[in-house]
């Protein structure tokens, strides 16, 4: 038998709360975050070592790629400068003498004659250039 006080009888009973109290969850997550922030630097450098000191040296520079363009008439261009076939062979021989050897990129018009492209490839092979590539455009979507 319980004792009832008069002020309890006049107030209606409180309903149950249907929401979740997230405050304890946030507190736990903040504590875990602080623990991780403190322990990660310790894990990364747990063994003390003395690393050797070495001066930074510039790595070997890659040679600039040579771009030879062939228009639809079959005319050759050294980068953007027109060049005769004899001059092209001489220029390719000079470039092939460099160390390391540069790479030749051929930009040929899709309507260009294969004979003009073949002459450039043959001149590059005769000069000693082994790395020859063809520049293309991706297909339209």
NORGIUR-V585040 format. One record per pair of residues at least 6 apart in sequence whose ideal C-beta (glycine too) atoms are under 8 Angstrom apart, sorted by the first residue. I is the first residue (numbers start at 1). GAP is how many residues later the second one is. Records with the same first field share a line. If there is no record, write none. Layout:
# NORGIUR-V585040
I->GAP + GAP
This chain:
# NORGIUR-V585040
60->40
62->38
63->35 + 37 + 38 + 39 + 40
64->38
65->37 + 38 + 39 + 40
66->12 + 13 + 26 + 29 + 36 + 37 + 38 + 39 + 63
67->12 + 38 + 39 + 40 + 68
68->8 + 9 + 10 + 20 + 36 + 37 + 38 + 39 + 52
69->7 + 8 + 10 + 11 + 37 + 38 + 39
70->6 + 7 + 36 + 37 + 38 + 39 + 42 + 46 + 47 + 50
71->6 + 38 + 41
72->37 + 39 + 40
73->39
74->38 + 39 + 41 + 42
75->7 + 41
76->6 + 7 + 8 + 9 + 12 + 40 + 44
77->6
78->9 + 10 + 13
83->8
85->34 + 38
88->32 + 35
89->34 + 37 + 38
92->12 + 31 + 32 + 34 + 35 + 37
93->33 + 34 + 35
95->6 + 7 + 32 + 34
96->31 + 32 + 33
101->27 + 28 + 29 + 30
102->27 + 29
103->26 + 28 + 29 + 30
104->20 + 25 + 27 + 28 + 29
105->28 + 29 + 30
106->11 + 14 + 15 + 26 + 27 + 28 + 29
107->27 + 28
108->8 + 9 + 26
121->11
124->8
125->7
